[in-house]
């Protein structure tokens, strides 16, 4: 997570991403078990989402970050949500 905080987080904040939640499962480190890290981001405006995606594609530091993390990252996925209004 030190690498994330030093490299990824500042660049993400420049792309108008706000880290809302950082969680790990299981809640304690176990040598014999892989940990899952969950990051919940907020992007305030719909247009900011597309701007963020565009900037991330042209910013080589994003790809470099994930390449640097390959030894520790088994898989990663993204889910995009919007508020539910009934």
Number of C-alpha atoms within 10 A of each C-alpha: 9 7 11 12 10 10 15 17 15 12 16 17 13 11 18 17 19 15 14 10 10 10 11 12 11 12 10 8 11 9 7 6 8 13 15 15 14 13 12 13 16 15 18 11 10 9 9 14 17 12 13 17 12 12 15 16 11 10 12 10 14 17 13 12 14 15 11 12 14 10 8 9 14 9 7 9 5 7 5 7 8 8 5 5 4 3
